Structure formats: structure tokens, C-alpha cells
Amino acid sequence: MSVVTDPDVGLVPGPVHDRIAALSRAQGWYGWAGHAAPSVLDTVEFEYFALRNQAALLDISPMHKYRVTGPGATAMLNRMVTRDVRRIAIGRVGYAVWCDEDGMVIDDGTLFRLAEDDWRLCCQEPMLSWLADACVGFDASVSDESHSIAGLALQGPTSFAVLRAAGFDVARLRPFDLTDAAPGIMVSRTGFTGDLGYELWTGWDEATALWDRLWRAGTDLGLRAIGYDAVNIARIEAGFLTAGVDFQPVHAVERLHRGKTPLELGLGRMVDMAKGHFNGRRALAGPRRHPRSLLLRVDVEGFKPAQDALVYHRRRREVGHITSGVWSPTAKRNIALAHVAMPWARRHPPDLWAEIYTLQEGRWDRRMARLTPVKHSFYAPPRARATPPGLT
């Protein structure tokens, strides 16, 4: 497999770059782990509604992928992440976070248990050196599969129908299941949209053939290639976090105290204090057990997105900020994720407000919008959990 730099975009093309570039009218590219990835191919609106009403195909190959193997692989991962990975069965996928010794989140990702002591970790940040250090003292080894394994995300209500038309038998896959659907092709019922969806994994050099197979199968099922901007709306609707946006990976911060603990990110359910020692446990059981702030899901008054707005208590005291905010076209709600300092994050009633600035006809207008915390995802369609899934 050879990797060359595309002179037009100044980034390394992914395995299906030629297919994506041929469909791109907007020519909207951004850098993802050094690869040229599409932010938008046509319009965000078309792509978002294809994702929520039909089927959408996204290249996720730039994601970092690491293989952890050996008799001590499970013990090593259990020592590294905050959850008990022994509870992840073979043929299942689990969400996980891992921390430094101060209990601050380094990154989050998905763990694929391929066999008893054979795992694949997919994440956003480069983790090879950290994983190599974590292997010290364990009979385990780590290899970087980032440029040997490609990934395609197929998401949306007709995604199962597309896979069936492409000849893949995945009707029995439950959410977070994985299977070898064909020689050299693994399918997992996972995704970053909160909707019915799958991720397909294959060799880097076989990705184009897999893309073409799916594209032909989706001709009459509304399949559309999309960029990340549409996915970003969907993941906010689902309440999913993005590293570098909703939290700063602690190894990447330049200022002290900018990291966040899993408890501050609302991921307390991912911290198993009873499983034994793991990295950051002492801090999370001691000084870090009391969150300094909480990441809240909030409804925003009005319809102006509150992205990057400051959050105030009783319109006067600054107590936080919005990390992700968007108008949800499907839920018909103005939604956001917000870091709010303690104790204001847990006060009832909260009396929280966002300071939103909008540019209208060359003039900035300021308005204060009330924030109402919500406990669950903003949008969670039943089809995302149905097994077997429907065709539409």
C-alpha cells in the first residue's frame, strides 16, 4: 500500500478519495489525522436529510486504529481504561475512556473484541506511544493499523436495506455487535449518528471495491455520500462528545487544569471503581471525585444556535460555555452541550442563560437565551435499537 500526497489539497488522500472527490461539488475539505476528508460534498442540508431519512456513506478511514494482542492484552486494557473490559464479550464493541494519573481524560474510543485476547481500539488522537507504554509489564503487544485497515460508515434508516442489497447478512446484529460478513470484511453495528447504522472494516487497498459494492446496492435506496458537517449535527442530536470540541484531550492541552475527568463529562457510568486498579483511579477516588463542572445537555430558548456562547447564572455571573450548539432539523429544537461550573450545574431551578451574538445585515445583535437541562439524547429513534432492523 502506497501513500502519496495530493498536491491539490496538501493532505494524504484516503483509500476512497477518488470516489469522494468525483462526487464533491463544494470541494470542502479539511484535515483529519493528516488525511483529506470532506466537510461537505454538496450542501449540508441535503446530506443531513439523507442521513436521517435515507442512507449516508462516510469514509472514516482516517480514524486511528490499533491492534492489541497477546495473553495479557485484556489485562493491559483493563488496567488502562476506566471500564471493566472483561464485560465486553467476544464479537462485541464497547465505548471506553482512559485517563492520566490525575484522572483527566486522554481520549475516548471504541474497543472491538475480536477474540479472547485480540482487540482493536479506534480513537481520534494518536495513541501508539501511550499504548506501548501501557503494555509494559504485560504479555501484550500493540501495532498500528491506521493505514492498513479502512473504515466506511453506512448510517440511516435504509442502511440495513443497502447492506442486504449488497449481499451482507447482518439481520441478527444487535447494536454494538460485530461479525465477519464476508472474507476480509468485518461489519459492526456502530456509528456516530445515534441512528440505525453500521461501520464496515476492510483492508486499505480493498476499500474502493467495498465502496463501489455499497454504492451499486444503494442506487434505488437513496444512498448519498456525505461529509462531516452533516454528521456533526447528528452526533449533537445524539448527545455524543467530540474530542477537541466538547473536551480537550489532556495530553494536548497547553494550560494547566484544562483537562476534564470522566465524571465532569457525564461519563460516570464508564468508571468502574470496583474492578480493581486502573490508570487515574486514585485521583478519581480522591481529589477528583468531586467534579469542578459538568457537561450538560441543554435546550436553548429560541432558534439561534448557541455555539461557543458563554453561559451565565441569572444573566449575571459567568459559569460556563457552550461547546457544541445547533438547531436540530429533526427534533425541531435548539440544542447544545455546555460545560457549567459547580455548584450551578446542579442547582434547581438552574436559571442558566446563554449569551448569543448574531450577525444581521452587518450588525451584531446580542440576546440572552434561557437554557433548560435535559437528561437524555435530543433524538433517539427506535429504529436505532430494533433487531432485526427495518428496511426503511
C-alpha positions as CSV (number, residue, x, y, z in Angstrom):
1,M,0.0,0.0,0.0
2,S,1.5,3.3,-1.0
3,V,0.5,6.7,0.4
4,V,1.1,9.8,-1.6
5,T,0.3,13.4,-1.0
6,D,-2.4,15.1,-3.1
7,P,-0.9,18.4,-4.4
8,D,-4.4,19.9,-4.7
9,V,-5.3,19.6,-1.1
10,G,-1.9,19.3,0.6
11,L,-3.1,16.2,2.6
12,V,-2.8,12.5,2.3
13,P,-5.8,11.1,0.3
14,G,-7.8,8.3,2.0
15,P,-8.4,5.0,0.4
16,V,-11.6,6.1,-1.4
17,H,-10.5,9.7,-2.1
18,D,-11.0,9.3,-5.8
19,R,-14.7,8.3,-5.3
20,I,-15.4,11.1,-2.9
21,A,-13.6,13.8,-5.0
22,A,-15.7,12.8,-8.1
23,L,-18.9,13.4,-6.1
24,S,-17.8,16.7,-4.4
25,R,-19.4,19.8,-5.8
26,A,-18.5,22.0,-2.9
27,Q,-14.8,20.9,-2.8
28,G,-15.0,21.4,1.0
29,W,-12.0,19.6,2.5
30,Y,-10.5,19.6,6.0
31,G,-7.6,17.8,7.6
32,W,-8.4,14.7,9.6
33,A,-5.3,12.9,11.1
34,G,-3.4,14.2,8.1
35,H,-5.9,13.0,5.5
36,A,-8.1,15.0,3.2
37,A,-11.6,14.5,4.5
38,P,-14.8,16.1,3.2
39,S,-16.6,18.6,5.4
40,V,-19.4,18.9,2.8
41,L,-19.8,17.4,-0.7
42,D,-22.9,19.2,-1.9
43,T,-24.9,21.0,0.8
44,V,-25.1,20.3,4.5
45,E,-28.9,20.2,4.3
46,F,-29.1,17.6,1.6
47,E,-26.6,15.4,3.3
48,Y,-28.1,15.7,6.7
49,F,-31.6,14.8,5.5
50,A,-30.2,11.8,3.5
51,L,-28.6,10.7,6.8
52,R,-31.9,11.0,8.7
53,N,-34.3,9.8,6.0
54,Q,-32.4,7.5,3.7
55,A,-28.8,6.2,3.9
56,A,-25.5,8.0,4.0
57,L,-21.9,6.8,3.4
58,L,-18.9,8.4,5.1
59,D,-15.2,7.4,4.9
60,I,-13.9,7.0,8.5
61,S,-10.6,5.6,7.5
62,P,-8.5,8.5,9.0
63,M,-9.5,7.3,12.4
64,H,-6.5,5.9,14.4
65,K,-6.8,2.1,14.7
66,Y,-4.6,0.0,17.0
67,R,-4.4,-3.8,17.4
68,V,-3.7,-5.1,20.9
69,T,-2.9,-8.8,21.2
70,G,-1.3,-11.3,23.4
71,P,-2.2,-13.3,26.5
72,G,-2.1,-10.2,28.6
73,A,-4.0,-7.9,26.2
74,T,-7.2,-8.0,28.2
75,A,-5.5,-7.3,31.5
76,M,-3.5,-4.5,29.9
77,L,-6.6,-2.8,28.5
78,N,-8.4,-3.3,31.8
79,R,-5.6,-1.5,33.6
80,M,-5.6,1.3,31.0
81,V,-9.3,2.2,30.6
82,T,-11.9,3.2,33.3
83,R,-14.5,0.5,32.5
84,D,-14.2,-3.3,33.0
85,V,-13.3,-4.5,29.5
86,R,-13.8,-8.1,30.7
87,R,-17.5,-7.5,30.4
88,I,-17.2,-6.9,26.7
89,A,-17.9,-10.3,25.1
90,I,-16.1,-11.6,22.0
91,G,-17.9,-10.2,19.0
92,R,-18.9,-7.0,20.7
93,V,-17.9,-3.4,20.7
94,G,-17.6,-1.2,23.8
95,Y,-17.2,2.5,24.3
96,A,-14.3,3.4,26.6
97,V,-12.3,6.3,28.0
98,W,-8.8,6.4,29.5
99,C,-7.1,8.9,31.9
100,D,-3.8,10.0,33.0
101,E,-2.6,9.6,36.6
102,D,-4.6,12.7,37.6
103,G,-7.9,11.3,36.4
104,M,-8.0,13.6,33.3
105,V,-9.4,12.1,30.1
106,I,-6.7,11.4,27.5
107,D,-9.1,10.3,24.8
108,D,-12.2,8.1,24.2
109,G,-12.8,5.5,21.6
110,T,-14.3,2.1,20.8
111,L,-12.9,-1.3,21.7
112,F,-13.6,-4.2,19.3
113,R,-13.1,-7.6,20.9
114,L,-12.2,-9.8,18.0
115,A,-11.1,-12.8,20.1
116,E,-10.3,-13.7,23.7
117,D,-7.1,-11.6,23.7
118,D,-7.4,-9.8,20.4
119,W,-8.6,-6.3,20.4
120,R,-8.9,-3.3,18.1
121,L,-9.0,0.2,19.5
122,C,-10.4,3.0,17.3
123,C,-9.9,6.6,18.5
124,Q,-9.4,10.2,17.3
125,E,-6.0,11.0,18.9
126,P,-2.7,9.3,18.1
127,M,-2.1,6.8,20.9
128,L,0.7,4.4,19.8
129,S,3.3,5.6,22.3
130,W,0.7,5.7,25.1
131,L,-0.4,2.1,24.3
132,A,3.2,0.9,24.0
133,D,3.9,2.4,27.5
134,A,0.7,0.8,28.8
135,C,1.9,-2.6,27.6
136,V,5.0,-2.5,29.8
137,G,4.7,-5.3,32.3
138,F,2.0,-7.2,30.4
139,D,2.4,-10.0,27.9
140,A,0.8,-7.9,25.2
141,S,1.8,-6.0,22.1
142,V,0.4,-3.2,20.1
143,S,0.5,-2.5,16.3
144,D,-0.7,0.5,14.4
145,E,-3.4,-0.5,11.8
146,S,-4.3,3.1,10.9
147,H,-3.0,2.8,7.3
148,S,-3.8,-0.9,6.8
149,I,-7.4,-1.0,7.8
150,A,-10.0,1.2,6.2
151,G,-13.5,2.0,7.5
152,L,-16.7,3.1,5.9
153,A,-19.7,4.3,8.0
154,L,-23.1,3.5,6.5
155,Q,-25.8,5.2,8.5
156,G,-29.5,6.0,8.2
157,P,-32.9,4.3,8.1
158,T,-32.2,2.4,4.9
159,S,-28.7,1.4,5.8
160,F,-29.8,-2.2,6.6
161,A,-31.6,-2.4,3.2
162,V,-28.4,-1.3,1.5
163,L,-26.3,-3.9,3.2
164,R,-28.9,-6.6,2.3
165,A,-28.9,-5.5,-1.3
166,A,-25.1,-5.6,-1.3
167,G,-25.3,-9.3,-0.1
168,F,-24.4,-8.9,3.5
169,D,-26.4,-10.9,6.1
170,V,-26.5,-8.7,9.2
171,A,-30.1,-9.0,10.2
172,R,-29.2,-10.6,13.6
173,L,-26.6,-7.9,14.5
174,R,-27.7,-6.1,17.7
175,P,-26.3,-2.6,18.5
176,F,-22.6,-3.0,19.3
177,D,-22.3,-6.4,17.7
178,L,-19.7,-7.2,15.1
179,T,-19.3,-10.0,12.6
180,D,-17.2,-11.2,9.7
181,A,-19.7,-10.6,7.0
182,A,-17.5,-11.7,4.1
183,P,-13.9,-12.7,3.5
184,G,-11.8,-9.6,4.5
185,I,-14.9,-7.5,5.5
186,M,-16.0,-7.0,9.1
187,V,-19.3,-5.2,9.9
188,S,-20.1,-3.7,13.3
189,R,-23.5,-2.2,14.2
190,T,-21.9,1.1,15.4
191,G,-21.8,4.7,14.4
192,F,-21.6,8.3,15.5
193,T,-25.1,9.4,14.5
194,G,-27.4,7.9,17.1
195,D,-29.4,6.3,14.2
196,L,-29.6,2.9,12.7
197,G,-26.2,2.3,11.2
198,Y,-23.1,0.2,10.6
199,E,-19.4,0.5,10.1
200,L,-17.6,-1.7,7.6
201,W,-13.9,-2.5,8.1
202,T,-11.6,-3.9,5.4
203,G,-8.1,-3.7,4.0
204,W,-6.9,-0.3,2.9
205,D,-6.5,-1.5,-0.7
206,E,-9.9,-3.2,-0.7
207,A,-11.8,-0.1,0.4
208,T,-12.6,1.1,-3.1
209,A,-14.2,-2.2,-4.1
210,L,-16.3,-2.1,-1.0
211,W,-17.4,1.5,-1.6
212,D,-18.4,0.5,-5.2
213,R,-20.3,-2.5,-3.9
214,L,-22.3,-0.4,-1.5
215,W,-22.8,2.4,-4.0
216,R,-24.4,0.0,-6.5
217,A,-26.6,-1.6,-3.9
218,G,-27.8,1.8,-2.7
219,T,-28.8,3.1,-6.2
220,D,-32.5,2.7,-5.5
221,L,-32.4,3.2,-1.7
222,G,-31.4,6.9,-1.6
223,L,-27.7,6.3,-0.7
224,R,-25.7,9.5,-0.6
225,A,-22.1,10.3,0.2
226,I,-21.8,12.9,2.9
227,G,-19.2,14.9,4.8
228,Y,-18.6,15.5,8.4
229,D,-20.7,18.7,8.8
230,A,-23.9,16.6,8.4
231,V,-22.6,14.0,10.9
232,N,-21.8,16.8,13.4
233,I,-25.4,17.8,13.5
234,A,-26.5,14.2,14.0
235,R,-23.9,13.5,16.8
236,I,-25.0,16.6,18.7
237,E,-28.6,15.4,18.4
238,A,-27.5,12.0,19.9
239,G,-25.5,13.8,22.7
240,F,-22.2,12.3,21.6
241,L,-18.9,14.0,22.5
242,T,-16.1,15.1,20.2
243,A,-12.5,15.2,21.4
244,G,-11.0,18.7,20.9
245,V,-14.5,20.2,20.9
246,D,-16.5,19.0,23.9
247,F,-13.4,18.2,25.9
248,Q,-9.7,18.7,25.4
249,P,-7.6,15.6,25.5
250,V,-5.3,16.2,28.4
251,H,-2.1,15.4,26.5
252,A,-2.9,18.1,24.0
253,V,-3.7,21.0,26.4
254,E,-1.2,23.8,26.8
255,R,-2.6,25.2,30.1
256,L,-2.9,23.6,33.4
257,H,-6.4,22.5,34.6
258,R,-7.9,22.4,31.1
259,G,-8.4,18.7,31.2
260,K,-11.7,17.0,32.3
261,T,-12.4,13.9,34.3
262,P,-15.0,11.3,33.1
263,L,-17.2,12.5,35.9
264,E,-17.2,16.0,34.6
265,L,-18.0,14.8,31.1
266,G,-21.1,12.9,32.4
267,L,-19.3,9.6,31.9
268,G,-19.5,8.4,35.4
269,R,-21.2,5.2,34.2
270,M,-18.0,4.4,32.4
271,V,-15.9,4.4,35.6
272,D,-15.9,1.0,37.4
273,M,-14.3,1.6,40.8
274,A,-14.9,-2.0,41.8
275,K,-12.9,-3.7,39.1
276,G,-9.5,-3.0,40.7
277,H,-6.8,-0.6,39.9
278,F,-6.8,1.4,36.6
279,N,-4.9,4.5,35.5
280,G,-6.3,7.5,37.3
281,R,-8.3,5.5,39.9
282,R,-6.6,7.1,42.9
283,A,-7.4,10.6,41.7
284,L,-11.0,9.7,40.8
285,A,-11.5,8.1,44.2
286,G,-9.8,11.0,46.0
287,P,-9.5,14.7,45.0
288,R,-11.2,14.3,41.6
289,R,-14.3,12.6,42.9
290,H,-15.9,16.0,43.2
291,P,-16.5,17.5,39.7
292,R,-15.4,21.1,39.1
293,S,-18.0,21.3,36.3
294,L,-20.5,19.2,34.4
295,L,-21.1,18.8,30.7
296,L,-24.9,19.3,30.3
297,R,-27.3,18.6,27.5
298,V,-29.5,21.7,27.2
299,D,-32.4,23.0,25.3
300,V,-31.8,26.6,24.2
301,E,-34.6,29.1,24.0
302,G,-35.3,30.5,20.5
303,F,-33.8,29.2,17.3
304,K,-30.4,30.9,17.1
305,P,-27.6,28.3,17.6
306,A,-25.6,28.9,20.7
307,Q,-22.3,27.5,19.5
308,D,-19.4,29.0,21.6
309,A,-21.7,31.2,23.7
310,L,-20.8,32.0,27.3
311,V,-23.2,30.7,30.0
312,Y,-24.4,32.8,32.8
313,H,-26.3,32.2,36.0
314,R,-29.2,34.6,36.5
315,R,-27.9,36.6,33.5
316,R,-25.1,38.0,35.6
317,R,-22.4,35.5,36.7
318,E,-20.4,33.7,34.1
319,V,-20.4,30.0,34.9
320,G,-19.6,28.1,31.7
321,H,-19.7,28.0,27.9
322,I,-21.4,26.1,25.1
323,T,-19.1,23.6,23.4
324,S,-21.5,22.4,20.6
325,G,-24.7,24.0,19.6
326,V,-27.1,23.6,16.6
327,W,-30.7,23.9,15.5
328,S,-31.9,20.3,15.2
329,P,-33.9,19.9,11.9
330,T,-35.4,16.6,13.0
331,A,-36.2,17.2,16.7
332,K,-37.2,20.8,15.9
333,R,-35.3,22.1,18.9
334,N,-32.4,24.4,19.5
335,I,-29.9,22.1,21.3
336,A,-26.4,22.3,22.8
337,L,-23.8,20.8,25.0
338,A,-22.5,23.1,27.8
339,H,-19.8,23.0,30.4
340,V,-21.2,24.5,33.6
341,A,-19.3,25.1,36.8
342,M,-20.3,23.6,40.1
343,P,-22.5,24.2,42.1
344,W,-24.6,26.0,39.4
345,A,-24.7,22.9,37.2
346,R,-26.8,21.1,39.8
347,R,-29.0,23.9,41.1
348,H,-32.7,23.5,40.8
349,P,-34.1,25.5,39.2
350,P,-30.8,26.1,37.2
351,D,-31.6,29.6,36.0
352,L,-28.9,29.4,33.2
353,W,-28.6,31.6,30.2
354,A,-26.6,31.7,27.0
355,E,-25.2,35.0,25.6
356,I,-25.7,34.6,21.9
357,Y,-24.4,37.1,19.3
358,T,-25.8,37.0,15.8
359,L,-24.6,39.0,12.8
360,Q,-27.6,40.5,10.9
361,E,-27.1,42.9,8.0
362,G,-23.6,44.0,9.1
363,R,-24.6,44.5,12.8
364,W,-24.0,42.2,15.8
365,D,-27.1,41.7,17.9
366,R,-26.9,40.3,21.5
367,R,-29.6,38.2,23.1
368,M,-29.8,36.1,26.3
369,A,-31.5,32.7,25.8
370,R,-32.6,30.5,28.7
371,L,-31.1,27.1,29.0
372,T,-33.1,24.1,30.2
373,P,-31.0,20.9,31.1
374,V,-32.2,17.6,29.7
375,K,-31.2,14.1,30.8
376,H,-31.4,12.1,27.6
377,S,-30.4,12.3,24.0
378,F,-32.2,15.0,22.0
379,Y,-33.0,12.5,19.3
380,A,-33.1,8.7,19.7
381,P,-35.2,6.9,17.1
382,P,-36.4,3.4,18.0
383,R,-35.0,2.0,14.7
384,A,-31.5,2.5,16.1
385,R,-32.2,-0.3,18.6
386,A,-34.6,-2.6,16.6
387,T,-33.3,-6.1,15.9
388,P,-33.8,-7.1,13.2
389,P,-33.9,-3.6,11.8
390,G,-36.5,-2.4,9.3
391,L,-35.8,-1.7,5.6
392,T,-36.9,1.9,5.8
